[in-house]
């Protein structure tokens, strides 16, 4: 495992790649069909998030704001702003759900959003996501947990064919779809919460809608308690699974730290074989397993000669480092945006909670960077290879369809890393 885990000693972040809780919360609400995220805070918070996701997904993103100013926050509290915002939203459109999330300003003042939510006669889920705590991953997880606690109805008996998938935030829409299909191949009826695979997967809709389209339906969320099995992916999603288990005494839970690479996919396939009693996996799954084995052979020479720096959210970081390690790649530096128990599992020489300034200081220690598009400048300056992953990626189109998960995505991921490493060496 990691030789060293450095906690932050710098008093500030320089060139951070960390993203805020409200952004993670917004994205989670966008995985619900017809949901309108309502960000309780200043207008700037909302417009930044809207522009950020619109550029990353190349899709119009609908978010509303309660437009609290510092004066309103202090003198009046935000209650009135929230009630008015809901009235304004529902005058123009009919969301299936309003997702009310907070930012730092009303949280510092201590607005009682639970109390306000009780006054609003409209389907609404509220979640406290101050941006001075946690990060992108925890904002998503807190929102998923809030949806479970506030929407899912308690259930008596379990449907063993029904399975709930709780994916972490860094799984792209196509990865969520591929994981759903993989599980469906074993005969399960799968519901993902949140589900970006049908909302932000880059499909051409009928027209530009004022609400998110695609994603899990609110009615389906209400009935998730009937599922016999819940699978959580990413340690950030453990608390969501625990919240769901409280809805039904019959439900069983299995957890995966990530689903990247050979061993992780094997463990998922083994679990599904045990649960179903199938004698073997579907043919396509077995075929992709052989392809990944071959990909590991074909790429290991190039990967084994390269040193990698990976900068990502903790759950994604763990998966990427494992996938590289499986194929003989050497991660010399792993930088996480925030602290997490996942960091203890990461296989890398140095694991730190940090920023891109740290990546710059350690430039002699790696040849290839795997990280978001803010890493591009460092890659150019220090002549490093770059494999773009994570948020944001504003330089390339097709982010939602990037697949690193399971056997299939694992093969593509190794090829991309190996090809980048070979190209790197060709230039030196």
C-alpha positions in Angstrom: 0.0 0.0 0.0 1.0 3.7 0.1 4.3 4.2 1.9 3.4 7.7 3.0 0.1 9.4 3.5 0.6 13.1 3.8 -2.2 15.2 5.3 -2.4 18.8 4.3 0.1 21.0 6.1 -0.2 24.0 3.8 -2.5 26.7 5.2 -4.1 27.1 1.7 -4.7 25.4 -1.6 -2.7 26.6 -4.6 -4.1 25.6 -8.0 -6.7 23.3 -6.4 -8.6 20.6 -8.3 -11.0 20.2 -5.4 -14.7 20.9 -6.1 -17.4 21.8 -3.7 -20.2 19.9 -2.0 -23.0 22.0 -3.6 -21.6 21.0 -7.1 -21.7 17.3 -6.1 -25.2 17.7 -4.7 -26.4 19.4 -7.9 -25.1 16.6 -10.1 -26.9 14.0 -7.9 -30.2 15.8 -8.4 -29.6 15.9 -12.1 -29.7 12.0 -12.0 -33.4 12.2 -11.2 -35.9 12.5 -14.0 -37.6 16.0 -14.1 -35.8 17.2 -11.0 -35.0 20.9 -10.5 -32.0 21.6 -8.3 -32.5 24.7 -6.3 -29.3 26.1 -4.8 -29.9 28.1 -1.7 -27.3 30.7 -1.7 -25.8 33.5 -3.8 -26.4 33.7 -7.5 -22.7 33.3 -8.3 -22.6 29.8 -6.7 -25.3 28.7 -9.0 -24.1 30.4 -12.2 -20.6 28.9 -11.7 -22.0 25.4 -11.2 -24.3 25.8 -14.2 -21.5 27.0 -16.5 -19.1 24.3 -15.2 -21.4 21.4 -16.0 -22.7 22.9 -19.2 -19.1 23.0 -20.5 -18.1 19.6 -19.1 -21.2 17.7 -20.5 -21.7 19.9 -23.6 -25.4 20.0 -22.5 -27.7 22.7 -21.2 -28.0 22.3 -17.5 -31.0 23.6 -15.6 -30.4 24.9 -12.0 -32.3 27.5 -10.0 -31.1 29.8 -7.3 -32.7 31.4 -4.2 -30.4 34.4 -4.9 -29.6 35.2 -1.3 -27.5 38.3 -0.8 -25.4 38.8 2.3 -27.9 41.3 3.6 -30.9 39.0 3.2 -28.9 36.2 4.8 -28.1 38.2 7.9 -31.3 40.2 8.4 -34.0 37.9 7.2 -32.6 34.4 6.9 -33.3 32.6 3.6 -36.7 31.2 4.4 -38.7 33.7 2.4 -36.3 33.4 -0.6 -36.8 29.6 -0.7 -40.6 29.8 -0.6 -40.6 32.5 -3.3 -38.2 30.5 -5.5 -40.4 27.4 -5.3 -43.4 29.5 -6.3 -41.5 31.0 -9.2 -40.2 27.6 -10.4 -43.6 25.9 -10.3 -45.3 28.8 -12.1 -43.2 28.0 -15.2 -42.5 24.3 -15.1 -43.7 21.3 -13.2 -40.7 19.4 -11.8 -41.2 15.9 -10.5 -39.0 17.0 -7.5 -37.3 20.1 -6.2 -33.8 19.4 -4.9 -33.0 22.0 -2.3 -29.3 22.2 -1.4 -27.4 24.8 0.6 -24.2 26.7 0.1 -21.8 28.4 2.6 -23.7 31.6 3.1 -27.0 30.4 4.5 -25.2 27.6 6.4 -22.9 30.1 8.2 -26.0 31.9 9.3 -27.7 28.6 10.2 -30.9 28.6 8.1 -33.3 25.9 9.1 -34.0 24.3 5.7 -35.7 21.4 7.3 -38.2 23.8 8.8 -38.7 25.6 5.5 -39.1 22.3 3.6 -42.0 21.4 5.9 -43.8 24.6 4.9 -43.6 23.8 1.2 -46.4 21.8 -0.3 -44.5 20.3 -3.2 -42.3 17.2 -3.6 -39.0 18.4 -2.3 -35.8 16.8 -0.9 -33.5 19.1 1.2 -29.9 18.5 1.9 -27.2 20.5 3.9 -24.1 20.8 1.7 -22.0 23.7 3.0 -19.1 24.3 0.6 -16.6 24.8 3.5 -16.9 21.1 4.3 -16.2 17.9 2.4 -16.1 18.1 -1.4 -17.6 17.0 -4.7 -17.8 13.3 -3.7 -19.4 13.9 -0.3 -22.0 16.4 -1.8 -23.2 13.7 -4.1 -23.3 11.1 -1.3 -25.1 13.3 1.1 -27.7 14.1 -1.5 -28.2 10.4 -2.4 -28.7 9.7 1.4 -31.2 12.6 1.7 -33.2 11.2 -1.2 -33.3 7.8 0.4 -34.2 9.1 3.8 -36.9 11.5 2.6 -38.4 9.6 -0.4 -38.0 5.9 0.0 -41.0 4.2 1.5 -40.4 1.4 4.1 -41.1 -2.0 2.7 -42.0 -5.3 4.2 -41.1 -8.0 1.7 -38.2 -8.0 -0.7 -38.2 -8.6 -4.4 -35.0 -10.7 -5.0 -35.0 -9.8 -8.7 -34.8 -6.1 -7.9 -31.3 -4.6 -7.3 -30.3 -1.0 -6.3 -27.0 0.3 -7.6 -25.5 3.2 -5.6 -22.7 4.6 -7.8 -20.1 7.2 -6.7 -19.9 10.5 -8.4 -16.9 9.9 -10.6 -18.5 7.1 -12.5 -19.4 8.5 -15.9 -22.9 8.1 -17.4 -21.7 5.3 -19.7 -19.9 3.5 -16.8 -23.2 3.5 -14.8 -25.0 2.1 -17.9 -22.3 -0.6 -18.4 -22.5 -1.6 -14.7 -26.3 -1.8 -14.9 -26.1 -3.9 -18.1 -23.5 -6.2 -16.6 -25.8 -6.9 -13.6 -28.9 -7.2 -15.8 -27.0 -9.9 -17.7 -27.4 -12.0 -14.6 -31.2 -11.5 -14.7 -31.6 -8.6 -12.2 -33.9 -5.5 -12.6 -31.5 -2.7 -11.8 -32.2 0.8 -10.5 -29.3 3.2 -10.1 -29.6 6.2 -7.6 -28.6 8.7 -8.8 -28.7 7.7 -12.4 -26.8 9.9 -14.9 -26.7 7.1 -17.5 -30.0 8.3 -19.0 -29.9 12.0 -18.2 -26.4 13.3 -18.9 -25.2 10.7 -21.3 -25.1 13.1 -24.2 -28.2 11.9 -26.1 -30.1 14.3 -28.5 -33.4 15.1 -26.9 -36.6 16.3 -28.5 -35.9 19.9 -27.6 -34.0 21.8 -25.0 -35.9 21.1 -21.8 -36.2 23.3 -18.8 -35.8 20.2 -16.6 -33.4 17.3 -16.5 -34.8 14.5 -18.6 -33.8 10.9 -18.1 -32.5 9.6 -14.8 -34.4 7.6 -12.2 -38.1 8.5 -11.8 -39.3 9.8 -8.4 -41.9 7.0 -8.2 -39.1 4.4 -8.7 -37.0 6.1 -5.9 -40.1 5.8 -3.6 -40.2 2.0 -4.2 -36.5 1.2 -3.8 -37.1 -0.3 -0.4 -38.6 -3.3 -2.1 -35.3 -4.4 -3.6 -33.7 -7.6 -2.3 -30.1 -6.5 -2.9 -28.2 -3.2 -2.8 -24.7 -2.7 -4.3 -22.7 0.3 -3.3 -19.7 1.4 -5.4 -17.2 3.7 -3.8 -16.6 4.2 0.0 -18.4 7.5 -0.2 -21.6 5.6 -0.8 -21.5 3.4 2.3 -23.8 5.7 4.4 -26.3 5.7 1.6 -26.5 1.9 1.6 -26.9 2.0 5.4 -29.8 4.5 5.1 -31.5 2.2 2.5 -31.1 -0.9 4.6 -33.2 0.8 7.3 -36.2 0.8 4.9 -36.4 -3.0 4.8 -35.4 -5.8 7.1 -35.1 -8.2 4.1 -32.6 -6.2 2.0 -29.0 -7.4 1.7 -26.0 -5.2 0.9 -22.7 -5.8 -0.8 -20.0 -3.1 -1.1 -17.3 -2.5 -3.7 -14.6 0.2 -3.1 -14.5 0.6 -7.0 -15.2 -1.5 -10.1 -12.0 -0.8 -12.1 -9.7 -3.5 -13.3 -9.5 -7.3 -13.3 -9.9 -8.2 -9.6 -12.7 -5.8 -8.8 -14.7 -7.0 -11.8 -14.0 -10.6 -10.9 -15.4 -10.0 -7.4 -18.6 -8.5 -8.8 -19.1 -11.4 -11.2 -18.4 -13.9 -8.4 -21.0 -12.2 -6.2 -23.6 -12.2 -9.0 -22.9 -15.9 -9.7 -23.4 -16.7 -6.1 -26.6 -14.7 -5.8 -28.2 -16.2 -8.9 -26.8 -19.7 -8.9 -25.8 -19.3 -12.5 -23.1 -21.8 -13.6 -21.1 -19.2 -15.4 -21.2 -15.5 -16.5 -23.0 -14.5 -19.8 -20.8 -15.2 -22.9 -20.1 -11.5 -23.5 -18.7 -11.1 -20.0 -16.4 -14.1 -20.3 -15.2 -12.7 -23.6 -14.4 -9.3 -22.2 -12.6 -11.0 -19.3 -10.3 -12.7 -21.8 -9.8 -9.4 -23.7 -8.8 -7.6 -20.5 -6.3 -10.4 -19.8 -4.8 -9.9 -23.2 -4.8 -6.1 -22.8 -2.9 -6.5 -19.5 -0.3 -8.5 -21.4 -0.1 -6.1 -24.3 0.2 -3.0 -22.2 2.3 -4.1 -19.3 5.6 -3.6 -21.0 4.8 0.1 -21.7 3.1 0.6 -18.3 5.8 -1.1 -16.4 8.4 1.4 -17.7 6.3 4.5 -16.8 5.7 6.3 -13.5 2.2 7.8 -13.0 0.8 10.7 -11.1 -2.9 10.3 -10.5 -5.0 13.3 -9.2 -8.7 12.6 -8.5 -11.6 12.2 -6.1 -10.8 9.5 -3.6 -13.1 6.7 -5.0 -11.9 7.3 -8.5 -8.3 7.6 -7.4 -8.5 4.2 -5.7 -9.9 2.5 -8.8 -7.4 4.0 -11.2 -4.4 3.2 -9.0 -5.6 -0.4 -8.7 -6.2 -0.8 -12.4 -2.6 0.4 -13.2 -1.1 -1.7 -10.4 -2.9 -4.9 -11.8 -1.2 -4.3 -15.2 2.3 -3.5 -13.8 2.0 0.3 -13.9 3.8 2.2 -11.1 1.9 5.0 -9.4 4.6 7.1 -7.8 2.2 9.9 -6.6 -1.5 9.8 -5.9 -3.1 13.1 -5.0 -6.6 13.2 -3.5 -8.8 16.3 -3.4 -10.0 15.5 0.1 -9.3 13.1 2.9 -11.1 9.7 2.9 -10.7 6.3 4.4 -10.1 5.1 0.8 -6.6 6.6 0.9 -5.4 3.8 3.1 -6.1 1.3 0.3 -4.3 3.1 -2.5 -1.3 1.4 -4.0 1.2 4.2 -4.6 4.6 5.3 -3.4 3.2 8.6 -2.1 -0.4 9.3 -1.3 -1.3 12.9 -0.3 -4.3 15.1 0.1 -3.3 18.1 -1.9 -3.5 20.2 -5.0 -1.8 20.8 -8.4 0.9 22.9 -6.8 2.0 19.6 -5.1 1.9 17.9 -8.5 4.2 20.7 -9.9 6.7 20.3 -7.0 6.9 16.6 -7.6 7.4 16.9 -11.4 10.6 14.8 -11.3 8.8 11.8 -9.9 6.5 10.9 -12.8 6.2 10.6 -16.6 2.4 10.6 -17.1 -0.4 12.5 -15.4 -3.9 11.1 -15.0 -6.2 13.9 -13.9 -8.6 16.6 -15.0 -8.0 19.3 -17.6 -6.4 21.7 -15.1 -3.4 19.2 -15.3 -2.8 20.2 -18.9 -0.7 23.2 -18.2 1.6 21.2 -15.9 1.9 18.4 -18.6 2.9 21.1 -21.2 5.3 22.9 -18.9 7.1 19.7 -17.8 6.6 17.6 -20.9 4.5 14.9 -19.4 2.0 12.5 -20.9 -1.6 13.3 -20.0 -4.6 11.0 -19.7 -7.7 13.2 -19.0 -10.0 11.9 -16.3 -12.4 13.5 -13.8 -14.0 17.0 -13.6 -13.7 19.2 -15.5 -12.7 18.2 -18.9 -13.5 21.2 -21.1 -11.0 20.3 -23.9 -12.5 17.1 -25.2 -15.9 16.1 -26.3 -17.4 12.8 -25.3 -16.7 12.8 -21.6 -20.0 11.1 -20.6 -19.1 8.2 -22.8 -15.6 7.5 -21.4 -15.6 4.0 -20.0 -13.0 2.7 -17.6 -15.2 0.3 -15.6 -15.4 -3.5 -15.5 -13.5 -5.8 -17.9 -14.4 -3.8 -21.1 -13.6 -0.3 -19.8 -10.5 -1.7 -18.1 -9.1 -2.8 -21.4 -9.7 0.6 -23.0 -8.2 2.4 -20.0 -5.0 0.3 -20.1 -4.6 0.9 -23.9 -5.1 4.6 -23.5 -2.5 4.8 -20.7 0.0 2.6 -22.5 -0.4 4.5 -25.7 0.1 7.8 -23.9 3.2 6.4 -22.2 4.7 5.1 -25.5 4.1 8.4 -27.2 5.7 10.1 -24.3 8.9 8.0 -24.6 8.9 8.6 -28.4 9.2 12.4 -27.7 12.2 12.0 -25.4 
